[in-house]
Amino acid sequence: MRAALALLTVLAAGAWAAGWPRRRSRARITRRIYRHVDEALGARRLENDRRATLRHWWKPVLGRGLVDALWPVPQLAGAAALPTTGRQRRYVTPKLPPRPWPRRWSRWDVAEVTLRWTSEAHVHAPSFFDQLAKKLAQALGLQWSDALFAHMVDWGGDRVTFTRVQHVRVPETVSAAGELDD
């Protein structure tokens, strides 16, 4: 009886330490951001084209059953399976502080996000970066304002880095009397 209780205690402690069932890991935050910005980055269309090409070339070799398991076919109109987290990291790279032990990362801990667009994105549209910033704010659960993010575009690398702007609070009453006496 004591051995079973000890084993149950160890399993519960291990589950808590691993963050199960609600694990807020870097991968979870990456998936959350990706789901919001994938269409604007052109990643959804490119990943669907890639999946269709792989299905076409591997179906004669592997057979339909295995191909359907590896690269699923969209079942509903416009609905497609999300790519793996590794593929999502090609498009979304969040910068997080060191792990805040004992709590876990949350979406509001994200200080900077690098987004990589594809050839399917409408990068030269006038509102492209504003649209990405709004979708990023929605993914992070922040209220949108024009001064929420500063962005830096790397045209050679096809990516943009959004950094959250830290606002400095200025007191309402500022006195300059001591400085004017000199």
N, CA, C and O of each residue as an XYZ file, in Angstrom:
728
protein
N       0.827     -1.194      0.000
C       0.000      0.000      0.000
C       0.871      1.258      0.000
O       0.611      2.213     -0.732
N       1.917      1.235      0.845
C       2.799      2.407      0.909
C       3.574      2.582     -0.393
O       3.820      3.706     -0.830
N       3.952      1.482     -1.000
C       4.689      1.550     -2.266
C       3.805      2.148     -3.362
O       4.269      2.951     -4.171
N       2.526      1.751     -3.382
C       1.607      2.301     -4.374
C       1.382      3.781     -4.144
O       1.307      4.552     -5.101
N       1.272      4.191     -2.880
C       1.095      5.610     -2.557
C       2.342      6.406     -2.930
O       2.240      7.517     -3.451
N       3.517      5.840     -2.665
C       4.770      6.513     -3.025
C       4.885      6.647     -4.544
O       5.300      7.689     -5.052
N       4.512      5.582     -5.267
C       4.561      5.634     -6.724
C       3.594      6.673     -7.285
O       3.926      7.399     -8.222
N       2.408      6.736     -6.711
C       1.423      7.722     -7.136
C       1.915      9.143     -6.861
O       1.699     10.040     -7.676
N       2.566      9.352     -5.734
C       3.116     10.663     -5.386
C       4.221     11.056     -6.365
O       4.281     12.199     -6.819
N       5.082     10.114     -6.681
C       6.172     10.397     -7.625
C       5.607     10.710     -9.012
O       6.075     11.634     -9.677
N       4.608      9.949     -9.448
C       3.988     10.224    -10.747
C       3.303     11.578    -10.775
O       3.396     12.291    -11.774
N       2.616     11.948     -9.699
C       1.955     13.256     -9.646
C       2.983     14.376     -9.664
O       2.788     15.385    -10.342
N       4.077     14.210     -8.924
C       5.124     15.236     -8.911
C       5.779     15.348    -10.285
O       6.091     16.447    -10.743
N       5.985     14.211    -10.936
C       6.573     14.235    -12.270
C       5.663     14.902    -13.289
O       6.130     15.640    -14.157
N       4.365     14.644    -13.184
C       3.406     15.277    -14.086
C       3.362     16.778    -13.860
O       3.273     17.552    -14.813
N       3.424     17.192    -12.596
C       3.414     18.632    -12.299
C       4.684     19.285    -12.838
O       4.631     20.365    -13.425
N       5.833     18.621    -12.635
C       7.102     19.182    -13.093
C       7.151     19.267    -14.621
O       7.738     20.197    -15.174
N       6.548     18.316    -15.288
C       6.547     18.326    -16.755
C       5.524     19.293    -17.328
O       5.533     19.557    -18.530
N       4.646     19.824    -16.491
C       3.664     20.791    -16.963
C       2.426     20.167    -17.550
O       1.677     20.840    -18.258
N       2.189     18.918    -17.284
C       1.017     18.226    -17.806
C      -0.163     18.534    -16.921
O       0.042     18.568    -15.707
N      -1.362     18.761    -17.379
C      -1.796     18.664    -18.766
C      -1.683     19.969    -19.527
O      -1.772     19.947    -20.755
N      -1.489     21.119    -18.865
C      -1.418     22.389    -19.592
C       0.031     22.834    -19.646
O       0.512     23.520    -18.744
N       0.704     22.453    -20.676
C       2.104     22.790    -20.802
C       2.258     24.036    -21.649
O       1.811     24.083    -22.795
N       2.883     25.027    -21.084
C       3.120     26.265    -21.821
C       4.585     26.308    -22.223
O       5.406     26.928    -21.547
N       4.892     25.673    -23.283
C       6.266     25.597    -23.735
C       6.479     26.559    -24.898
O       5.551     27.207    -25.382
N       7.716     26.626    -25.319
C       8.057     27.459    -26.472
C       7.301     26.978    -27.712
O       6.881     27.787    -28.539
N       7.130     25.658    -27.838
C       6.424     25.109    -28.991
C       4.954     25.513    -28.974
O       4.382     25.802    -30.024
N       4.344     25.536    -27.804
C       2.934     25.912    -27.710
C       2.737     27.377    -28.116
O       1.781     27.715    -28.814
N       3.640     28.222    -27.678
C       3.547     29.642    -28.041
C       3.779     29.823    -29.542
O       3.110     30.632    -30.183
N       4.729     29.068    -30.098
C       4.977     29.126    -31.539
C       3.739     28.696    -32.321
O       3.379     29.339    -33.307
N       3.082     27.615    -31.892
C       1.877     27.146    -32.578
C       0.758     28.179    -32.491
O       0.023     28.380    -33.457
N       0.624     28.831    -31.342
C      -0.434     29.832    -31.173
C      -0.226     31.008    -32.135
O      -1.164     31.455    -32.794
N       1.002     31.495    -32.205
C       1.289     32.627    -33.089
C       1.129     32.206    -34.546
O       0.588     32.958    -35.356
N       1.599     31.001    -34.879
C       1.512     30.533    -36.267
C       0.066     30.473    -36.750
O      -0.227     30.865    -37.879
N      -0.833     29.987    -35.908
C      -2.237     29.875    -36.327
C      -2.834     31.230    -36.659
O      -3.767     31.311    -37.458
N      -2.315     32.303    -36.059
C      -2.858     33.628    -36.336
C      -2.256     34.258    -37.592
O      -2.950     34.981    -38.306
N      -0.981     33.999    -37.872
C      -0.308     34.730    -38.949
C      -0.018     33.885    -40.180
O       0.569     34.395    -41.134
N      -0.408     32.607    -40.197
C       0.002     31.735    -41.300
C      -0.540     32.179    -42.644
O       0.166     32.100    -43.650
N      -1.759     32.636    -42.680
C      -2.334     33.043    -43.965
C      -1.702     34.333    -44.481
O      -1.452     34.468    -45.678
N      -1.446     35.273    -43.588
C      -0.833     36.540    -44.008
C       0.598     36.331    -44.502
O       1.047     37.026    -45.414
N       1.316     35.378    -43.906
C       2.691     35.103    -44.321
C       2.764     34.288    -45.604
O       3.834     34.165    -46.199
N       1.639     33.732    -46.034
C       1.623     32.872    -47.202
C       2.035     31.453    -46.870
O       2.204     30.630    -47.770
N       2.199     31.155    -45.600
C       2.659     29.829    -45.186
C       1.597     28.768    -45.408
O       1.926     27.631    -45.747
N       0.337     29.112    -45.225
C      -0.728     28.121    -45.389
C      -0.765     27.599    -46.826
O      -0.829     26.390    -47.049
N      -0.724     28.496    -47.780
C      -0.776     28.089    -49.187
C       0.475     27.301    -49.577
O       0.384     26.290    -50.273
N       1.638     27.763    -49.131
C       2.881     27.080    -49.475
C       2.933     25.683    -48.853
O       3.361     24.736    -49.513
N       2.505     25.538    -47.599
C       2.511     24.225    -46.949
C       1.511     23.277    -47.604
O       1.788     22.084    -47.729
N       0.360     23.785    -48.022
C      -0.612     22.930    -48.727
C      -0.067     22.473    -50.076
O      -0.271     21.323    -50.463
N       0.627     23.361    -50.800
C       1.250     22.971    -52.069
C       2.341     21.925    -51.843
O       2.467     20.969    -52.607
N       3.123     22.120    -50.787
C       4.181     21.160    -50.454
C       3.581     19.798    -50.114
O       4.083     18.766    -50.559
N       2.510     19.796    -49.328
C       1.846     18.549    -48.941
C       1.282     17.836    -50.176
O       1.385     16.614    -50.283
N       0.692     18.586    -51.101
C       0.134     17.980    -52.315
C       1.241     17.386    -53.185
O       1.068     16.312    -53.760
N       2.359     18.070    -53.283
C       3.470     17.552    -54.074
C       4.025     16.260    -53.472
O       4.288     15.296    -54.192
N       4.199     16.247    -52.155
C       4.693     15.036    -51.502
C       3.720     13.873    -51.673
O       4.133     12.735    -51.894
N       2.434     14.169    -51.568
C       1.423     13.118    -51.771
C       1.521     12.553    -53.194
O       1.442     11.342    -53.403
N       1.692     13.447    -54.154
C       1.747     13.013    -55.552
C       2.952     12.092    -55.809
O       2.821     11.054    -56.458
N       4.115     12.483    -55.295
C       5.323     11.727    -55.598
C       5.450     10.445    -54.787
O       6.039      9.477    -55.266
N       4.917     10.415    -53.582
C       5.104      9.247    -52.726
C       3.952      8.255    -52.773
O       4.094      7.148    -52.255
N       2.812      8.604    -53.373
C       1.679      7.685    -53.398
C       2.004      6.370    -54.124
O       1.641      5.312    -53.611
N       2.666      6.380    -55.288
C       2.975      5.094    -55.933
C       3.946      4.231    -55.120
O       3.903      3.004    -55.206
N       4.809      4.860    -54.343
C       5.823      4.117    -53.599
C       5.269      3.573    -52.287
O       5.444      2.395    -51.977
N       4.597      4.437    -51.512
C       4.152      4.068    -50.168
C       2.740      3.516    -50.113
O       2.408      2.795    -49.173
N       1.925      3.820    -51.058
C       0.529      3.406    -51.019
C      -0.335      4.495    -50.418
O       0.152      5.377    -49.711
N      -1.624      4.422    -50.707
C      -2.531      5.489    -50.304
C      -2.687      5.596    -48.788
O      -2.741      6.705    -48.256
N      -2.760      4.465    -48.084
C      -2.982      4.495    -46.638
C      -1.883      5.218    -45.888
O      -2.168      6.053    -45.031
N      -0.636      4.914    -46.193
C       0.485      5.549    -45.514
C       0.629      7.013    -45.922
O       0.965      7.860    -45.094
N       0.379      7.306    -47.179
C       0.451      8.688    -47.652
C      -0.618      9.536    -46.969
O      -0.350     10.679    -46.596
N      -1.833      8.992    -46.797
C      -2.893      9.725    -46.105
C      -2.536      9.973    -44.647
O      -2.920     11.000    -44.087
N      -1.811      9.058    -44.027
C      -1.398      9.234    -42.633
C      -0.300     10.290    -42.506
O      -0.293     11.077    -41.559
N       0.619     10.301    -43.458
C       1.734     11.249    -43.380
C       1.355     12.658    -43.808
O       1.746     13.628    -43.159
N       0.599     12.783    -44.896
C       0.221     14.086    -45.432
C      -1.283     14.105    -45.647
O      -1.745     13.785    -46.743
N      -2.067     14.473    -44.627
C      -3.528     14.374    -44.739
C      -4.100     15.298    -45.815
O      -3.548     16.353    -46.128
N      -5.223     14.857    -46.361
C      -5.945     15.627    -47.372
C      -6.946     16.519    -46.645
O      -7.576     16.070    -45.688
N      -7.109     17.771    -47.074
C      -8.139     18.607    -46.456
C      -9.523     17.972    -46.606
O      -9.914     17.581    -47.706
N     -10.261     17.870    -45.496
C     -11.577     17.233    -45.517
C     -12.695     18.243    -45.733
O     -13.679     17.934    -46.405
N     -12.565     19.428    -45.185
C     -13.580     20.472    -45.332
C     -13.069     21.541    -46.295
O     -11.879     21.589    -46.606
N     -13.941     22.362    -46.745
C     -13.538     23.424    -47.668
C     -12.615     24.410    -46.960
O     -13.032     25.098    -46.027
N     -11.378     24.477    -47.398
C     -10.429     25.424    -46.841
C      -9.739     24.964    -45.575
O      -8.836     25.650    -45.097
N     -10.126     23.831    -45.013
C      -9.502     23.343    -43.789
C      -8.390     22.377    -44.155
O      -8.592     21.456    -44.947
N      -7.231     22.586    -43.584
C      -6.097     21.699    -43.831
C      -5.385     21.452    -42.514
O      -5.437     22.277    -41.602
N      -4.727     20.323    -42.424
C      -3.970     20.000    -41.221
C      -2.813     20.975    -41.073
O      -2.197     21.377    -42.060
N      -2.524     21.351    -39.834
C      -1.391     22.231    -39.587
C      -0.093     21.464    -39.783
O      -0.045     20.261    -39.524
N       0.952     22.131    -40.232
C       2.239     21.443    -40.341
C       2.800     21.145    -38.954
O       2.275     21.623    -37.948
N       3.841     20.374    -38.909
C       4.460     20.054    -37.627
C       5.039     21.316    -36.998
O       5.225     22.330    -37.671
N       5.319     21.242    -35.717
C       5.876     22.402    -35.015
C       7.235     22.786    -35.597
O       7.581     23.966    -35.642
N       7.997     21.801    -36.039
C       9.280     22.100    -36.678
C       9.116     22.920    -37.945
O       9.907     23.827    -38.202
N       8.096     22.611    -38.743
C       7.823     23.401    -39.942
C       7.301     24.793    -39.568
O       7.597     25.770    -40.255
N       6.532     24.885    -38.489
C       6.014     26.179    -38.052
C       7.140     27.092    -37.585
O       7.053     28.312    -37.724
N       8.197     26.501    -37.030
C       9.335     27.309    -36.567
C      10.082     27.967    -37.720
O      10.831     28.921    -37.506
N       9.890     27.474    -38.932
C      10.495     28.133    -40.096
C       9.902     29.519    -40.296
O      10.568     30.403    -40.835
N       8.673     29.719    -39.873
C       7.949     30.971    -40.109
C       7.851     31.844    -38.865
O       7.788     33.068    -38.983
N       7.837     31.248    -37.677
C       7.629     31.994    -36.428
C       8.745     31.650    -35.452
O       8.962     30.478    -35.145
N       9.456     32.667    -34.963
C      10.494     32.464    -33.964
C      10.274     33.462    -32.825
O      10.655     34.626    -32.946
N       9.663     33.022    -31.722
C       9.490     33.940    -30.594
C      10.758     34.004    -29.747
O      11.467     33.010    -29.592
N      11.028     35.178    -29.206
C      12.154     35.345    -28.284
C      11.565     35.454    -26.883
O      10.774     36.352    -26.592
N      11.965     34.525    -26.027
C      11.416     34.462    -24.684
C      12.526     34.672    -23.663
O      13.684     34.363    -23.942
N      12.191     35.192    -22.482
C      13.189     35.331    -21.428
C      13.554     33.959    -20.875
O      12.926     32.969    -21.250
N      14.560     33.869    -19.988
C      14.836     32.574    -19.359
C      13.580     32.052    -18.675
O      12.727     32.820    -18.230
N      13.488     30.712    -18.600
C      12.274     30.095    -18.051
C      12.014     30.594    -16.628
O      12.869     30.467    -15.752
N      10.821     31.164    -16.404
C      10.488     31.735    -15.090
C      10.008     30.645    -14.127
O       8.806     30.412    -13.996
N      10.936     29.990    -13.466
C      10.575     28.892    -12.570
C       9.947     29.445    -11.307
O      10.456     30.462    -10.838
N       8.921     28.910    -10.709
C       8.251     27.659    -11.013
C       7.131     27.812    -12.034
O       6.586     26.807    -12.489
N       6.776     29.020    -12.404
C       5.705     29.156    -13.386
C       6.264     28.932    -14.784
O       7.478     28.842    -14.970
N       5.385     28.845    -15.750
C       5.791     28.566    -17.115
C       5.594     29.808    -17.984
O       4.962     30.781    -17.574
N       6.151     29.746    -19.191
C       5.996     30.867    -20.103
C       4.533     31.063    -20.456
O       3.767     30.107    -20.569
N       4.171     32.299    -20.624
C       2.840     32.649    -21.098
C       2.994     33.517    -22.332
O       4.093     33.965    -22.661
N       1.884     33.748    -23.007
C       1.969     34.518    -24.255
C       2.402     35.950    -24.012
O       2.965     36.577    -24.909
N       2.155     36.492    -22.817
C       2.553     37.877    -22.558
C       4.034     37.985    -22.193
O       4.539     39.096    -22.026
N       4.745     36.857    -22.064
C       6.184     36.880    -21.828
C       6.978     37.110    -23.108
O       8.180     37.370    -23.047
N       6.340     37.020    -24.244
C       7.034     37.163    -25.532
C       7.459     38.617    -25.703
O       6.631     39.528    -25.696
N       8.762     38.814    -25.855
C       9.296     40.167    -26.005
C       9.530     40.525    -27.467
O       9.470     41.695    -27.846
N       9.797     39.511    -28.286
C      10.148     39.764    -29.683
C       9.755     38.539    -30.514
O       9.889     37.404    -30.058
N       9.277     38.775    -31.716
C       8.897     37.695    -32.621
C       9.456     38.001    -34.004
O       9.295     39.103    -34.528
N      10.115     37.001    -34.582
C      10.587     37.116    -35.959
C       9.674     36.285    -36.841
O       9.497     35.089    -36.606
N       9.095     36.913    -37.857
C       8.187     36.254    -38.787
C       8.838     36.222    -40.166
O       9.342     37.236    -40.650
N       8.822     35.053    -40.789
C       9.402     34.885    -42.120
C       8.277     34.685    -43.125
O       7.472     33.765    -42.983
N       8.218     35.539    -44.137
C       7.161     35.410    -45.127
C       7.641     34.566    -46.304
O       8.839     34.345    -46.482
N       6.683     34.101    -47.102
C       6.999     33.274    -48.272
C       6.720     34.073    -49.541
O       6.326     35.238    -49.485
N       6.930     33.433    -50.670
C       6.665     34.090    -51.947
C       5.172     34.286    -52.184
O       4.785     35.038    -53.078
N       4.332     33.622    -51.399
C       2.879     33.742    -51.546
C       2.312     34.957    -50.810
O       1.144     35.294    -51.004
N       3.098     35.614    -49.981
C       2.626     36.748    -49.187
C       2.598     38.020    -50.034
O       3.375     38.169    -50.976
N       1.707     38.917    -49.689
C       1.578     40.204    -50.378
C       2.395     41.251    -49.625
O       1.846     42.168    -49.013
N       3.699     41.098    -49.682
C       4.599     41.926    -48.873
C       4.575     43.380    -49.261
O       4.727     44.247    -48.400
N       4.388     43.675    -50.527
C       4.455     45.054    -50.987
C       3.115     45.778    -50.887
O       2.982     46.909    -51.355
N       2.140     45.140    -50.288
C       0.879     45.841    -50.035
C       1.123     46.887    -48.948
O       1.917     46.644    -48.039
N       0.466     48.033    -49.018
C       0.738     49.105    -48.053
C       0.439     48.727    -46.604
O       1.068     49.254    -45.687
N      -0.495     47.840    -46.393
C      -0.883     47.540    -45.014
C      -0.373     46.175    -44.541
O      -0.889     45.646    -43.556
N       0.621     45.594    -45.212
C       1.067     44.251    -44.865
C       1.620     44.171    -43.445
O       1.227     43.293    -42.677
N       2.516     45.070    -43.094
C       3.149     45.005    -41.775
C       2.174     45.400    -40.666
O       2.249     44.871    -39.557
N       1.259     46.328    -40.959
C       0.221     46.658    -39.978
C      -0.694     45.457    -39.730
O      -1.067     45.178    -38.591
N      -1.048     44.757    -40.798
C      -1.890     43.572    -40.655
C      -1.178     42.501    -39.827
O      -1.797     41.878    -38.964
N       0.118     42.282    -40.079
C       0.872     41.306    -39.287
C       0.946     41.719    -37.824
O       0.811     40.879    -36.934
N       1.158     43.006    -37.570
C       1.240     43.476    -36.192
C      -0.089     43.282    -35.464
O      -0.101     42.908    -34.291
N      -1.199     43.530    -36.142
C      -2.513     43.333    -35.522
C      -2.770     41.864    -35.214
O      -3.291     41.535    -34.148
N      -2.407     40.979    -36.142
C      -2.592     39.547    -35.911
C      -1.680     39.050    -34.797
O      -2.067     38.179    -34.019
N      -0.479     39.596    -34.716
C       0.442     39.224    -33.649
C      -0.080     39.691    -32.292
O       0.000     38.958    -31.307
N      -0.608     40.898    -32.245
C      -1.198     41.390    -30.993
C      -2.373     40.516    -30.568
O      -2.541     40.243    -29.379
N      -3.177     40.080    -31.516
C      -4.294     39.196    -31.206
C      -3.785     37.852    -30.679
O      -4.350     37.306    -29.731
N      -2.725     37.320    -31.284
C      -2.172     36.042    -30.832
C      -1.611     36.137    -29.423
O      -1.691     35.179    -28.655
N      -1.046     37.280    -29.082
C      -0.458     37.452    -27.756
C      -1.470     37.943    -26.728
O      -1.139     38.074    -25.550
N      -2.692     38.215    -27.158
C      -3.728     38.657    -26.231
C      -3.533     40.087    -25.761
O      -3.860     40.417    -24.621
N      -3.005     40.935    -26.627
C      -2.739     42.330    -26.288
C      -3.725     43.232    -27.018
O      -4.203     42.906    -28.104
N      -4.015     44.364    -26.404
C      -4.882     45.336    -27.068
C      -4.046     46.101    -28.087
O      -2.975     46.612    -27.762
N      -4.535     46.176    -29.306
C      -3.789     46.777    -30.399
C      -3.708     48.279    -30.259
O      -4.695     48.927    -29.912
N      -2.539     48.841    -30.525
C      -2.336     50.279    -30.683
C      -1.175     50.455    -31.657
O      -0.402     49.524    -31.883
N      -1.056     51.630    -32.222
C       0.014     51.869    -33.200
C       1.403     51.779    -32.580
O       2.371     51.444    -33.263
N       1.502     52.076    -31.296
C       2.800     52.104    -30.626
C       3.094     50.814    -29.863
O       3.954     50.808    -28.982
N       2.400     49.727    -30.181
C       2.600     48.468    -29.452
C       3.887     47.773    -29.869
O       4.602     47.240    -29.020
N       4.195     47.768    -31.162
C       5.383     47.078    -31.675
C       6.245     48.034    -32.483
O       5.747     48.948    -33.140
N       7.539     47.803    -32.418
C       8.480     48.402    -33.361
C       8.921     47.265    -34.271
O       9.224     46.172    -33.793
N       8.961     47.508    -35.572
C       9.340     46.423    -36.467
C      10.552     46.800    -37.305
O      10.758     47.956    -37.672
N      11.352     45.759    -37.593
C      12.538     45.928    -38.417
C      12.469     44.887    -39.541
O      12.354     43.691    -39.277
N      12.539     45.339    -40.766
C      12.371     44.461    -41.928
C      13.743     44.082    -42.475
O      14.608     44.938    -42.663
N      13.929     42.791    -42.728
C      15.123     42.268    -43.386
C      14.690     41.754    -44.753
O      14.239     40.615    -44.878
N      14.825     42.591    -45.777
C      14.345     42.232    -47.108
C      15.158     41.098    -47.705
O      14.618     40.291    -48.462
N      16.434     41.016    -47.388
C      17.271     39.952    -47.924
C      16.934     38.588    -47.344
O      17.059     37.571    -48.027
N      16.510     38.564    -46.096
C      16.167     37.305    -45.448
C      14.689     36.996    -45.448
O      14.271     35.985    -44.882
N      13.883     37.847    -46.072
C      12.427     37.671    -46.134
C      11.824     37.526    -44.748
O      11.048     36.603    -44.502
N      12.167     38.413    -43.856
C      11.618     38.332    -42.505
C      11.483     39.718    -41.886
O      12.126     40.685    -42.294
N      10.623     39.763    -40.892
C      10.395     40.984    -40.143
C      10.427     40.625    -38.664
O       9.921     39.579    -38.259
N      11.023     41.498    -37.863
C      11.117     41.274    -36.423
C      10.284     42.328    -35.723
O      10.522     43.527    -35.873
N       9.302     41.871    -34.952
C       8.464     42.758    -34.149
C       8.946     42.711    -32.714
O       9.064     41.638    -32.123
N       9.226     43.894    -32.148
C       9.671     44.006    -30.766
C       8.638     44.810    -29.997
O       8.209     45.874    -30.441
N       8.241     44.291    -28.833
C       7.286     45.033    -28.005
C       7.955     46.266    -27.428
O       9.061     46.191    -26.892
N       7.288     47.388    -27.539
C       7.814     48.653    -27.060
C       7.471     48.781    -25.579
O       6.310     48.660    -25.185
N       8.485     49.023    -24.774
C       8.281     49.222    -23.344
C       8.072     50.721    -23.105
O       8.969     51.528    -23.346
N       6.899     51.073    -22.637
C       6.579     52.479    -22.413
C       7.044     52.897    -21.031
O       6.918     52.155    -20.057
N       7.589     54.113    -20.971
C       8.058     54.666    -19.712
C       6.977     55.589    -19.175
O       6.504     56.483    -19.876
N       6.598     55.370    -17.953
C       5.588     56.227    -17.327
C       6.241     57.519    -16.849
O       7.245     57.497    -16.138
N       5.662     58.630    -17.244
C       6.148     59.946    -16.834
C       5.173     60.489    -15.805
O       3.963     60.460    -16.032
N       5.676     60.987    -14.671
C       4.761     61.545    -13.688
C       3.982     62.722    -14.266
O       4.482     63.450    -15.123
N       2.760     62.896    -13.790
C       1.916     63.974    -14.321
C       2.429     65.356    -13.942
O       2.283     66.303    -14.715
N       3.018     65.480    -12.784
C       3.554     66.774    -12.352
C       5.078     66.678    -12.360
O       5.676     65.927    -11.589
N       5.689     67.455    -13.251
C       7.135     67.501    -13.360
C       7.554     68.906    -12.986
O       7.068     69.888    -13.546
N       8.467     68.985    -12.029
C       8.924     70.295    -11.564
C      10.331     70.531    -12.039
O      11.197     69.670    -11.884
N      10.570     71.693    -12.617
C      11.899     72.068    -13.085
C      12.442     73.242    -12.281
O      13.389     73.899    -12.712
N      11.854     73.513    -11.116
C      12.255     74.681    -10.332
C      13.701     74.608     -9.891
O      14.387     75.630     -9.919
N      14.197     73.455     -9.486
C      15.583     73.324     -9.031
C      16.579     73.502    -10.151
O      17.689     73.976     -9.906
N      16.233     73.146    -11.349
C      17.143     73.258    -12.481
C      17.179     74.678    -13.048
O      18.160     75.062    -13.685
N      16.140     75.446    -12.827
C      16.096     76.799    -13.384
C      16.776     77.826    -12.505
O      17.020     78.946    -12.955
N      17.096     77.475    -11.244
C      17.723     78.440    -10.325
C      19.171     78.722    -10.657
O      19.692     79.754    -10.235
N      19.849     77.854    -11.393
C      21.274     78.048    -11.658
C      21.535     79.193    -12.566
O      22.690     79.480    -12.881
